[in-house]
Amino acid sequence: MNVKLGMRIPPKIGAEGIEKTAQWAASVGLEVLDLPRLTPEWKTACESAGLGIGSVDAKHTAQLLSREEARRADAVEATKREMSEIAAQGGRVLFMCLVPEDRTLPRSEGFAIWKETFPEIVRHAEQQGIYIAIEGWPGPAPHYPTLGCTPEMWRAMFEAIPSKHFGLNYDPSHLVRLGIDYIRALTEFGERVNHVHGKDTEILHDELYECGVLEATFGAKYGFSEGSWRYTIPGHGDVEWGKVAVRLDRLGYSGAVSIELEDHRFWGSLEAEREGIVKAASHLATYFK
């Protein structure tokens, strides 16, 4: 498979600065970094370490889904400028999580705003050679307002915008916690996968008995959890990465699989984050190398 392993930059590792971060990532065998922004300095740091650029985070996503038309219009122009700047520096994947400004906004209303706002953005992405990858995190409880985290909405989105320049950041961890078949989702929507996150979810069956799929009333027992599940590094959860790898291979996917470190066992210190990244990369390399 022509897939490159990489990572999003966790906070303690990132606090070392981009040069040290890039050098460390290369030293443990990673090939790609996902970046919160793409500047000449960050690009140079990646190139000096021999790393490619995975995704670059979009800055104006919430405003693109504002209830106020003027704020949306400003955000569209800002996003178009951002895409042009990223493309000029060799970036190709724009990472977005479609969480609206008003987190009580019903998803059906958010979708109507998206449908009005995004065609212009995607046309500009096509012109610049940028591929948008939307993240399937459902958003914060209790409203879960994020667009694009379920098959019913992906189907509606991809019917509205058929261009592959608008597609998915495939992250099976979110699908597992939502009870969605992550392999079936990849089979149906795999052609629209523009980026992949290496993250996993463990279903906590005792906690599932206690609170069902609702958020735990008295607080989750673990970090990166809402009660009946917890996010983990790949290999410590319920995702069968071998099956994911086979389907991505069949699809001809040749982008990055970037580790997104959200696991309470590998958090809180530089050493813990580094251990989590190394263990995650080792597990993923079993299937993607």
N, C-alpha and C positions, 0 to 999 in steps of 0.2 A: 504493500500500500504506500502511496505517495502522500502520507499524512505526516504533519510535523507536530510534535508535542511542545506545548508552551504553557504559559500561566498568565492569569491576571495577577497583578502585583499586590500581595497582602500588605497590611499596614506596617508591621515591624520590619519586614524585608525592604519595603519601599522607603522607610525612614532613613535607610543607609545612603540614599541618593541613587539617581538613575545609573550612574557609571558602575558603582559597586553592585547594584541589583542585576544589571545586565551581565557583568562578569561572573557573578555567582550562578546565575541561571545557566549560562553557557558551561560553567564548570561541572554542573550536575547533569549535563546532557540535554538540556532543553534547547529548542531551536527557534522559538518564537516568543515574543512578549506582547501581551495585550496592554495597551497604553491608555491612561486616563486622558491624555492629550498628545498631540504630535507636534513637537517643535523641532527646529534644527538641532538643538542640543540633544534632545531625546533620540532623534534619528541617528545622530553621530554615535551616541553611546551604544545603541543597538548594533550599528554597523561595525564598530570597533570590536565588539564582542562576538561578531559573526552571527548575530541573531536577526531573524526576519521580524516584520511588524505583523501582528495578528489583527486584532480589532482595535479601533480607536473609539472612545466613548463620545456619544453626542451630548451636547451641553444644554439644548433648549427644549428637550422633549416635553416636559410638563406644560410649558407655555404653548406648544403646538396644539395641545388639547384643552386650552383655556376656553371658558364659556364666553370670553370677550373677543369679538372679532378682530379688534385692533391689535390686541396682544398676540393673537394667532398670526396675523399678517406680519408683524415684526419678527416673530419667531421663524416663520418660513424664510424670510430674507436672510436672517442670521444663520439658519441651518444650511442654506444654499452656499453662503460665503464659506462656512465651515467645511463643507464638502469639497469646494474648490481648493481650499488651502491644504486639506488632507491629501487630495489627489496630486497636487503639485509636489508634495514631498514623498510620493510613492505609496501612500496608504490606499487600501482598497476596500476595507470592511468597516462600516460605521455601525457601532453597537448602540442599540436603543432599548430602553425598558419603558413601555408606553403607559406610565403612571400619570394620570391627569393632575393638574394643579389642585382641583377640588376633589379630594379623595372620597367624597360621598357621591360623586357623579356616577349614576347607573351606567353599566357597560353599554347598554343599548344606545344611550345618549352619547356616550364617548365615541362609539362606533360611527354615529352620524357625523360628528365633528371630524373624526379621522378621515372619513370618506370624502369630505369636502376639502380637507387640508392637504392630504398626502399625494394626490396625483401630481401636483406641481413639483413637490419635493422629489418624487421618483423620476420624473422626466429629467430633472437636473442631475440626479444620480446616474442616469443612463448616459447623459452627455459627458460626465466626468469619469465614468468608469468605476463608480462607487457602488458597492453592494451593501444594502442595509440589512442588518441582522437583528430581529426583535427577540427580546428575552421573554421566556414564558413564566417568569415569577408572577403569581397572581396578585401580588400587592399586599398592602398591610391589612390585617384584620381591623374592624369587622366587615368592611365593605368590599374588599378585594376588587378594586376598580380597574386593575390593569387590563389593557386590551391585548388580545393575541396570546392567550395562554391555554386555549382549548381548541380541539378540532372543529367545533361548530363555528368558532370565530375565524380560525385560519381559512376555512372553506369560503366564508363570506368575504374575507379580506382578499384572498387570491382570485376570487371571481371579480371583485371590484378593480383590482390592480393585477393583471396577469403577468407583469414584468418580473423576471427573476431578480432584478435589481432591488426588489422588495421581498425579503425572505426571512428565514428563521435563524436564530441562534438556538440550535438544538441542545437542550439541557434536560436529560432524562430525569434528573432529581426532582424537578417540579412536577413532572407527569406522574411519577411514582406516588408522591404525597397526595396528589389530587385523585388517585385511583384510575388514571388514564393509561391505557396500554401503550407503553413507550415504543414498543417494536411496531405495532400496528400504525402508530402515528408516523414513524419513520418510513414505513412502507407507503403510506398514503401521501405524505407531504415531503418525502425525501428530496425531490427535485428542487425544492425551495430552501434547502439547507445551505446557508452561506457561512456559517461558523458553528463550532461545537464547543460546549463546555464539558470538561471532565469533572463532574460532581455527582454525588450519589446520595441516596436517601435510605435510611433504615426505618422500616415500619416497626413501631414499638407496640407489640400486641397487648401487653398488660395495660399500657396507657390508652390504647384504642378501646379496650373494654371499659376503662374508667370514664372517658369523655367522648368516645366516638370520634367522628371527624371534626367536631367543633373544637374551637380553641379552649385549652384547659382553663377552667374558671379561676383557679388559684395560682396560675402561673406554671409554665413548663418546667420540667425537672432538669432540662439540659439547655445549653446555649444552642442557637440555630435550630430551634424547635418551637412548635406551638402546642405540643402535647403528645399526639399520637404518632409522631414521626420526628426524626432529626436528620438534618443534612450531615453528610459524612464525606470523607475522601473516597475516591473510587476503590472498590475492593472491600470496603467496610459496610456497604449497604446492600440493597436488593437488586441493583442493576446488573444484568448479565452482559458485561462489556464485550465478550466474544461475539454475542449475537448482534450487538450494535456495530462492531467492527465489520462483520460479514456484510451487513446491509449497506453500510457506508461504502465499502469496497465495491459492491455491486452497482451502487449509484455513481461510481467514479469520483467520489468526493476526494479532493486533493488539498483541502485547506488545513486549518489548524484544529487540534484538540487541545484546548487551553484549560489547565487545572484552575478551578475557582475554589479557593480554600475557604470552606465554611464548615468547620468541624470543631466542636468545643475541646476535643482531645488534643488538637494541634493548633492551639491558639493562645495568645497572651504573652508570648515571648518570642524573640528572634529564633531561638533554638527550636521551639515547638513548631513555628511556622515552617522552618527549613526542613524539619523532620517530616512534617505532613506533605510538603511538596515532593520530597524525595520518594516517600512511600507511594504517593499517588502516581508519580511518573513511572516508578518501577512496575506497578500493577498495569497501567495503561500500555506500557511498552511490550507487555506479554502479548497483546492483541494487535497493536498498531505498528509494530516494527518487525 
